[in-house]
Amino acid sequence: MKTKFVLALFFVFFTFTFLGRNLNEIAYGVALCDIDQKAENIDISSPPYVIAVDKGHGGVDTGAQHIVDEIDVIEKTGELLYELLEKDENFTPVFTRDKTSDPDSRQRCRVAKQAGASLLISLHANCDSHKSAHGFECYPIPKGRTNHENSLKFAKILCKNMEEQGHYLRGENKDGIKYAFYSGKNKIIVDSTDAKIRSAKSFGILENSPCPRVLAEQCFITNYSDVENWATDGGCKKAAEIYYKSILEYFGLEKAK
């Protein structure tokens, strides 16, 4: 009896320690979603459009830490984008988290769904062991899934506008668009040229959202040039303006005067 009790305690400890260690990545990445992937497209027939601004990470999760902290880049850019949208009567912005929390992807997407979001943009910053790695990447919902076409449409607009403002677009096709998939805990990244329809889960924020959505990797915080151009106060302001301009273009609107 005592042996069984000890074994049971060991199992609970092992499960909590080793599963819990990766709980944030599983929740935000692999995404054990509770929102139907086949949900109907959100009606975006008339403004004001609800725009869900997802500031990645948050709370004790600072994201990557290198030349600068990813969380600082995300917070600055997200706040500036929110302000631009809030000033425009065509939009009603909503954050998927507050400044002190790090909800999982299902909770973030639930906020977007309850607000009736017509579009979601998830903000992140990239990093790499090679300091020469630089540029912009945008991840729409993968091919063959609900809202892919509109997500891809927004991703293309965003990448085009980033390139016009001097940002380098990464990828084999140099279009900045990539797709992410998880095989267990392993992340697989493929270029936009990859035509294969895959069933593997993508980023949780992409899997769970009920509207067109993209995850944007604004710059590499391991590259000094990227940091100077896209992670400083001025760089975050420029990025926020590009996101805003791209949202306007996606909905076929002009900048508010």
Short mmCIF file of the C-alpha atoms (twelve columns), coordinates in Angstrom:
data_MODEL
# 
_entry.id   MODEL 
# 
loop_
_atom_site.group_PDB 
_atom_site.id 
_atom_site.type_symbol 
_atom_site.label_atom_id 
_atom_site.label_alt_id 
_atom_site.label_comp_id 
_atom_site.label_asym_id 
_atom_site.label_seq_id 
_atom_site.Cartn_x 
_atom_site.Cartn_y 
_atom_site.Cartn_z 
_atom_site.pdbx_PDB_model_num 
ATOM 1   C CA . MET A 1   0.000   0.000  0.000   1 
ATOM 2   C CA . LYS A 2   2.806   2.382  0.998   1 
ATOM 3   C CA . THR A 3   4.702   1.505  -2.189  1 
ATOM 4   C CA . LYS A 4   1.669   2.355  -4.366  1 
ATOM 5   C CA . PHE A 5   1.254   5.665  -2.563  1 
ATOM 6   C CA . VAL A 6   4.913   6.593  -3.109  1 
ATOM 7   C CA . LEU A 7   4.675   5.653  -6.787  1 
ATOM 8   C CA . ALA A 8   1.534   7.770  -7.171  1 
ATOM 9   C CA . LEU A 9   3.269   10.776 -5.616  1 
ATOM 10  C CA . PHE A 10  6.274   10.299 -7.922  1 
ATOM 11  C CA . PHE A 11  3.992   10.184 -10.986 1 
ATOM 12  C CA . VAL A 12  2.258   13.432 -9.982  1 
ATOM 13  C CA . PHE A 13  5.629   15.136 -9.349  1 
ATOM 14  C CA . PHE A 14  7.075   13.911 -12.658 1 
ATOM 15  C CA . THR A 15  4.027   15.018 -14.640 1 
ATOM 16  C CA . PHE A 16  3.909   18.479 -13.071 1 
ATOM 17  C CA . THR A 17  7.645   19.080 -13.381 1 
ATOM 18  C CA . PHE A 18  8.307   17.943 -16.926 1 
ATOM 19  C CA . LEU A 19  4.965   18.770 -18.540 1 
ATOM 20  C CA . GLY A 20  4.628   22.040 -16.668 1 
ATOM 21  C CA . ARG A 21  8.084   23.141 -17.807 1 
ATOM 22  C CA . ASN A 22  6.829   23.291 -21.371 1 
ATOM 23  C CA . LEU A 23  3.254   24.284 -20.619 1 
ATOM 24  C CA . ASN A 24  3.593   27.820 -21.974 1 
ATOM 25  C CA . GLU A 25  5.085   26.640 -25.262 1 
ATOM 26  C CA . ILE A 26  2.439   23.950 -25.642 1 
ATOM 27  C CA . ALA A 27  -0.381  26.380 -24.910 1 
ATOM 28  C CA . TYR A 28  0.946   29.159 -27.154 1 
ATOM 29  C CA . GLY A 29  2.566   26.984 -29.795 1 
ATOM 30  C CA . VAL A 30  1.082   23.545 -30.345 1 
ATOM 31  C CA . ALA A 31  -2.307  24.805 -29.170 1 
ATOM 32  C CA . LEU A 32  -4.727  22.265 -27.764 1 
ATOM 33  C CA . CYS A 33  -7.526  24.410 -29.121 1 
ATOM 34  C CA . ASP A 34  -11.135 24.610 -27.958 1 
ATOM 35  C CA . ILE A 35  -12.398 26.822 -30.797 1 
ATOM 36  C CA . ASP A 36  -13.749 25.032 -33.846 1 
ATOM 37  C CA . GLN A 37  -11.242 25.386 -36.688 1 
ATOM 38  C CA . LYS A 38  -14.158 25.256 -39.139 1 
ATOM 39  C CA . ALA A 39  -15.904 28.264 -37.598 1 
ATOM 40  C CA . GLU A 40  -17.595 30.563 -40.080 1 
ATOM 41  C CA . ASN A 41  -15.719 33.612 -41.354 1 
ATOM 42  C CA . ILE A 42  -16.337 36.797 -39.387 1 
ATOM 43  C CA . ASP A 43  -18.553 39.316 -41.208 1 
ATOM 44  C CA . ILE A 44  -16.397 42.333 -42.092 1 
ATOM 45  C CA . SER A 45  -19.000 44.090 -44.211 1 
ATOM 46  C CA . SER A 46  -18.942 47.445 -42.405 1 
ATOM 47  C CA . PRO A 47  -16.916 49.462 -39.873 1 
ATOM 48  C CA . PRO A 48  -16.060 49.918 -37.123 1 
ATOM 49  C CA . TYR A 49  -13.908 46.805 -37.418 1 
ATOM 50  C CA . VAL A 50  -12.653 45.184 -34.240 1 
ATOM 51  C CA . ILE A 51  -8.894  44.615 -34.467 1 
ATOM 52  C CA . ALA A 52  -7.352  42.224 -31.949 1 
ATOM 53  C CA . VAL A 53  -3.804  43.284 -31.085 1 
ATOM 54  C CA . ASP A 54  -2.004  40.322 -29.542 1 
ATOM 55  C CA . LYS A 55  1.177   41.368 -27.770 1 
ATOM 56  C CA . GLY A 56  3.110   38.101 -27.556 1 
ATOM 57  C CA . HIS A 57  4.453   36.763 -24.253 1 
ATOM 58  C CA . GLY A 58  3.775   39.026 -21.229 1 
ATOM 59  C CA . GLY A 59  3.990   38.921 -17.454 1 
ATOM 60  C CA . VAL A 60  6.985   36.899 -16.283 1 
ATOM 61  C CA . ASP A 61  7.478   35.614 -19.828 1 
ATOM 62  C CA . THR A 62  9.728   38.243 -21.418 1 
ATOM 63  C CA . GLY A 63  10.270  36.305 -24.620 1 
ATOM 64  C CA . ALA A 64  13.778  36.293 -26.069 1 
ATOM 65  C CA . GLN A 65  16.476  38.400 -24.395 1 
ATOM 66  C CA . HIS A 66  19.476  39.561 -26.391 1 
ATOM 67  C CA . ILE A 67  20.535  43.059 -27.499 1 
ATOM 68  C CA . VAL A 68  17.108  44.140 -26.269 1 
ATOM 69  C CA . ASP A 69  14.244  42.223 -24.669 1 
ATOM 70  C CA . GLU A 70  11.545  40.962 -27.011 1 
ATOM 71  C CA . ILE A 71  8.823   41.996 -24.564 1 
ATOM 72  C CA . ASP A 72  9.954   45.642 -24.689 1 
ATOM 73  C CA . VAL A 73  9.725   45.704 -28.487 1 
ATOM 74  C CA . ILE A 74  6.286   44.098 -28.391 1 
ATOM 75  C CA . GLU A 75  4.918   46.408 -25.696 1 
ATOM 76  C CA . LYS A 76  6.105   49.595 -27.425 1 
ATOM 77  C CA . THR A 77  4.843   48.549 -30.836 1 
ATOM 78  C CA . GLY A 78  1.549   47.179 -29.549 1 
ATOM 79  C CA . GLU A 79  0.721   50.315 -27.563 1 
ATOM 80  C CA . LEU A 80  1.535   52.563 -30.527 1 
ATOM 81  C CA . LEU A 81  -0.561  50.460 -32.908 1 
ATOM 82  C CA . TYR A 82  -3.475  50.498 -30.452 1 
ATOM 83  C CA . GLU A 83  -3.301  54.313 -30.255 1 
ATOM 84  C CA . LEU A 84  -3.365  54.657 -34.043 1 
ATOM 85  C CA . LEU A 85  -6.366  52.356 -34.338 1 
ATOM 86  C CA . GLU A 86  -8.184  54.007 -31.442 1 
ATOM 87  C CA . LYS A 87  -7.927  57.420 -33.122 1 
ATOM 88  C CA . ASP A 88  -9.537  56.044 -36.282 1 
ATOM 89  C CA . GLU A 89  -13.341 55.807 -36.125 1 
ATOM 90  C CA . ASN A 90  -13.203 52.853 -38.531 1 
ATOM 91  C CA . PHE A 91  -11.641 50.630 -35.878 1 
ATOM 92  C CA . THR A 92  -12.174 49.372 -32.360 1 
ATOM 93  C CA . PRO A 93  -8.902  47.914 -31.088 1 
ATOM 94  C CA . VAL A 94  -8.761  45.328 -28.316 1 
ATOM 95  C CA . PHE A 95  -5.738  43.842 -26.562 1 
ATOM 96  C CA . THR A 96  -5.749  40.090 -25.975 1 
ATOM 97  C CA . ARG A 97  -3.896  40.542 -22.668 1 
ATOM 98  C CA . ASP A 98  -3.026  43.232 -20.166 1 
ATOM 99  C CA . LYS A 99  0.517   44.405 -19.393 1 
ATOM 100 C CA . THR A 100 1.119   42.031 -16.491 1 
ATOM 101 C CA . SER A 101 -0.323  38.722 -17.693 1 
ATOM 102 C CA . ASP A 102 0.635   35.926 -20.083 1 
ATOM 103 C CA . PRO A 103 -2.572  34.052 -20.935 1 
ATOM 104 C CA . ASP A 104 -2.372  30.990 -23.156 1 
ATOM 105 C CA . SER A 105 -3.438  31.124 -26.784 1 
ATOM 106 C CA . ARG A 106 -6.953  29.850 -26.069 1 
ATOM 107 C CA . GLN A 107 -7.591  32.657 -23.586 1 
ATOM 108 C CA . ARG A 108 -6.178  35.275 -25.959 1 
ATOM 109 C CA . CYS A 109 -8.310  34.019 -28.808 1 
ATOM 110 C CA . ARG A 110 -11.374 33.861 -26.600 1 
ATOM 111 C CA . VAL A 111 -10.959 37.600 -25.964 1 
ATOM 112 C CA . ALA A 112 -10.758 38.217 -29.721 1 
ATOM 113 C CA . LYS A 113 -13.797 36.046 -30.382 1 
ATOM 114 C CA . GLN A 114 -15.926 37.636 -27.663 1 
ATOM 115 C CA . ALA A 115 -15.023 41.094 -28.968 1 
ATOM 116 C CA . GLY A 116 -16.098 40.083 -32.484 1 
ATOM 117 C CA . ALA A 117 -12.653 40.641 -34.000 1 
ATOM 118 C CA . SER A 118 -12.485 40.957 -37.783 1 
ATOM 119 C CA . LEU A 119 -8.687  40.666 -37.827 1 
ATOM 120 C CA . LEU A 120 -5.947  39.640 -35.403 1 
ATOM 121 C CA . ILE A 121 -2.262  40.496 -35.497 1 
ATOM 122 C CA . SER A 122 0.144   38.819 -33.084 1 
ATOM 123 C CA . LEU A 123 3.337   40.812 -32.465 1 
ATOM 124 C CA . HIS A 124 6.701   39.171 -31.825 1 
ATOM 125 C CA . ALA A 125 10.425  39.711 -32.331 1 
ATOM 126 C CA . ASN A 126 12.796  37.099 -33.692 1 
ATOM 127 C CA . CYS A 127 16.198  35.794 -32.592 1 
ATOM 128 C CA . ASP A 128 18.886  33.537 -33.997 1 
ATOM 129 C CA . SER A 129 22.247  32.104 -32.932 1 
ATOM 130 C CA . HIS A 130 23.700  33.653 -36.090 1 
ATOM 131 C CA . LYS A 131 23.922  37.412 -35.562 1 
ATOM 132 C CA . SER A 132 23.782  37.977 -39.318 1 
ATOM 133 C CA . ALA A 133 20.162  36.748 -39.446 1 
ATOM 134 C CA . HIS A 134 17.852  39.704 -40.025 1 
ATOM 135 C CA . GLY A 135 14.599  40.781 -41.610 1 
ATOM 136 C CA . PHE A 136 10.843  40.478 -41.359 1 
ATOM 137 C CA . GLU A 137 8.716   37.321 -41.312 1 
ATOM 138 C CA . CYS A 138 4.940   36.985 -41.385 1 
ATOM 139 C CA . TYR A 139 3.008   33.795 -40.599 1 
ATOM 140 C CA . PRO A 140 -0.614  33.505 -41.823 1 
ATOM 141 C CA . ILE A 141 -2.890  30.580 -40.979 1 
ATOM 142 C CA . PRO A 142 -1.663  27.627 -43.105 1 
ATOM 143 C CA . LYS A 143 -3.049  26.571 -46.450 1 
ATOM 144 C CA . GLY A 144 -6.204  24.474 -46.564 1 
ATOM 145 C CA . ARG A 145 -7.722  26.010 -43.425 1 
ATOM 146 C CA . THR A 146 -10.584 28.385 -42.769 1 
ATOM 147 C CA . ASN A 147 -9.593  32.029 -43.260 1 
ATOM 148 C CA . HIS A 148 -6.316  31.140 -45.025 1 
ATOM 149 C CA . GLU A 149 -7.002  33.276 -48.093 1 
ATOM 150 C CA . ASN A 150 -7.810  36.415 -46.099 1 
ATOM 151 C CA . SER A 151 -4.913  35.782 -43.712 1 
ATOM 152 C CA . LEU A 152 -2.573  35.432 -46.685 1 
ATOM 153 C CA . LYS A 153 -4.033  38.578 -48.245 1 
ATOM 154 C CA . PHE A 154 -3.195  40.583 -45.114 1 
ATOM 155 C CA . ALA A 155 0.255   38.982 -44.840 1 
ATOM 156 C CA . LYS A 156 1.090   39.979 -48.426 1 
ATOM 157 C CA . ILE A 157 -0.049  43.568 -47.817 1 
ATOM 158 C CA . LEU A 158 1.989   43.760 -44.626 1 
ATOM 159 C CA . CYS A 159 5.144   42.342 -46.202 1 
ATOM 160 C CA . LYS A 160 4.825   44.679 -49.195 1 
ATOM 161 C CA . ASN A 161 4.566   47.699 -46.933 1 
ATOM 162 C CA . MET A 162 7.474   46.569 -44.777 1 
ATOM 163 C CA . GLU A 163 9.651   46.178 -47.855 1 
ATOM 164 C CA . GLU A 164 8.642   49.614 -49.147 1 
ATOM 165 C CA . GLN A 165 9.923   51.089 -45.881 1 
ATOM 166 C CA . GLY A 166 13.298  49.391 -46.267 1 
ATOM 167 C CA . HIS A 167 12.800  46.173 -44.314 1 
ATOM 168 C CA . TYR A 168 14.355  42.962 -45.643 1 
ATOM 169 C CA . LEU A 169 11.874  40.184 -46.381 1 
ATOM 170 C CA . ARG A 170 13.100  36.723 -45.485 1 
ATOM 171 C CA . GLY A 171 12.338  33.414 -47.175 1 
ATOM 172 C CA . GLU A 172 13.292  31.453 -50.258 1 
ATOM 173 C CA . ASN A 173 10.966  33.624 -52.327 1 
ATOM 174 C CA . LYS A 174 12.059  36.747 -50.430 1 
ATOM 175 C CA . ASP A 175 8.397   37.589 -49.823 1 
ATOM 176 C CA . GLY A 176 8.578   37.406 -46.013 1 
ATOM 177 C CA . ILE A 177 5.777   34.842 -45.760 1 
ATOM 178 C CA . LYS A 178 6.336   31.561 -43.949 1 
ATOM 179 C CA . TYR A 179 4.276   28.804 -42.348 1 
ATOM 180 C CA . ALA A 180 4.962   27.149 -39.000 1 
ATOM 181 C CA . PHE A 181 3.993   23.655 -37.874 1 
ATOM 182 C CA . TYR A 182 4.626   21.544 -34.796 1 
ATOM 183 C CA . SER A 183 5.570   17.880 -34.792 1 
ATOM 184 C CA . GLY A 184 5.466   17.063 -31.106 1 
ATOM 185 C CA . LYS A 185 7.665   19.757 -29.581 1 
ATOM 186 C CA . ASN A 186 9.648   20.274 -32.779 1 
ATOM 187 C CA . LYS A 187 8.841   23.383 -34.800 1 
ATOM 188 C CA . ILE A 188 8.963   23.107 -38.585 1 
ATOM 189 C CA . ILE A 189 9.183   26.285 -40.683 1 
ATOM 190 C CA . VAL A 190 8.438   26.210 -44.409 1 
ATOM 191 C CA . ASP A 191 8.476   28.947 -47.051 1 
ATOM 192 C CA . SER A 192 5.433   30.231 -48.911 1 
ATOM 193 C CA . THR A 193 6.566   28.218 -51.939 1 
ATOM 194 C CA . ASP A 194 5.734   24.991 -50.073 1 
ATOM 195 C CA . ALA A 195 2.481   23.765 -51.641 1 
ATOM 196 C CA . LYS A 196 1.848   20.839 -49.297 1 
ATOM 197 C CA . ILE A 197 -1.367  20.880 -47.259 1 
ATOM 198 C CA . ARG A 198 -0.398  19.854 -43.742 1 
ATOM 199 C CA . SER A 199 -2.588  18.772 -40.844 1 
ATOM 200 C CA . ALA A 200 -0.022  19.518 -38.113 1 
ATOM 201 C CA . LYS A 201 -0.836  22.319 -35.675 1 
ATOM 202 C CA . SER A 202 0.607   25.778 -36.283 1 
ATOM 203 C CA . PHE A 203 1.163   28.540 -33.700 1 
ATOM 204 C CA . GLY A 204 -1.602  28.434 -31.103 1 
ATOM 205 C CA . ILE A 205 -2.657  32.025 -31.738 1 
ATOM 206 C CA . LEU A 206 -3.215  31.115 -35.398 1 
ATOM 207 C CA . GLU A 207 -4.993  27.833 -34.713 1 
ATOM 208 C CA . ASN A 208 -7.451  29.193 -32.183 1 
ATOM 209 C CA . SER A 209 -8.528  32.535 -33.610 1 
ATOM 210 C CA . PRO A 210 -11.939 32.699 -35.338 1 
ATOM 211 C CA . CYS A 211 -10.952 35.472 -37.804 1 
ATOM 212 C CA . PRO A 212 -8.196  36.137 -40.379 1 
ATOM 213 C CA . ARG A 213 -4.920  36.443 -38.487 1 
ATOM 214 C CA . VAL A 214 -1.144  36.623 -38.802 1 
ATOM 215 C CA . LEU A 215 1.840   36.366 -36.499 1 
ATOM 216 C CA . ALA A 216 4.485   38.991 -37.292 1 
ATOM 217 C CA . GLU A 217 8.166   38.630 -36.401 1 
ATOM 218 C CA . GLN A 218 9.083   42.319 -36.496 1 
ATOM 219 C CA . CYS A 219 12.870  42.004 -36.498 1 
ATOM 220 C CA . PHE A 220 15.801  40.052 -35.098 1 
ATOM 221 C CA . ILE A 221 16.835  41.266 -31.656 1 
ATOM 222 C CA . THR A 222 20.134  39.433 -32.176 1 
ATOM 223 C CA . ASN A 223 21.061  41.707 -35.093 1 
ATOM 224 C CA . TYR A 224 22.325  45.234 -34.355 1 
ATOM 225 C CA . SER A 225 21.037  46.727 -37.604 1 
ATOM 226 C CA . ASP A 226 17.552  45.271 -37.108 1 
ATOM 227 C CA . VAL A 227 17.471  46.502 -33.520 1 
ATOM 228 C CA . GLU A 228 18.506  50.018 -34.532 1 
ATOM 229 C CA . ASN A 229 15.932  50.218 -37.326 1 
ATOM 230 C CA . TRP A 230 12.997  48.283 -35.887 1 
ATOM 231 C CA . ALA A 231 13.362  47.838 -32.095 1 
ATOM 232 C CA . THR A 232 14.184  51.351 -30.847 1 
ATOM 233 C CA . ASP A 233 11.453  53.843 -29.976 1 
ATOM 234 C CA . GLY A 234 11.639  55.190 -33.534 1 
ATOM 235 C CA . GLY A 235 11.737  51.710 -35.027 1 
ATOM 236 C CA . CYS A 236 8.691   50.559 -33.057 1 
ATOM 237 C CA . LYS A 237 6.830   53.705 -34.120 1 
ATOM 238 C CA . LYS A 238 7.667   53.028 -37.768 1 
ATOM 239 C CA . ALA A 239 6.562   49.398 -37.465 1 
ATOM 240 C CA . ALA A 240 3.280   50.377 -35.774 1 
ATOM 241 C CA . GLU A 241 2.535   52.827 -38.573 1 
ATOM 242 C CA . ILE A 242 3.166   50.108 -41.163 1 
ATOM 243 C CA . TYR A 243 0.846   47.692 -39.336 1 
ATOM 244 C CA . TYR A 244 -1.824  50.412 -39.219 1 
ATOM 245 C CA . LYS A 245 -1.384  51.279 -42.897 1 
ATOM 246 C CA . SER A 246 -1.623  47.590 -43.799 1 
ATOM 247 C CA . ILE A 247 -4.831  47.156 -41.802 1 
ATOM 248 C CA . LEU A 248 -6.318  50.129 -43.627 1 
ATOM 249 C CA . GLU A 249 -5.328  48.635 -46.969 1 
ATOM 250 C CA . TYR A 250 -6.725  45.230 -46.049 1 
ATOM 251 C CA . PHE A 251 -10.153 46.759 -45.397 1 
ATOM 252 C CA . GLY A 252 -9.917  49.104 -48.382 1 
ATOM 253 C CA . LEU A 253 -9.881  52.247 -46.244 1 
ATOM 254 C CA . GLU A 254 -7.936  55.491 -46.232 1 
ATOM 255 C CA . LYS A 255 -6.040  56.977 -43.307 1 
ATOM 256 C CA . ALA A 256 -8.207  59.072 -40.994 1 
ATOM 257 C CA . LYS A 257 -7.578  62.826 -41.275 1 
# 
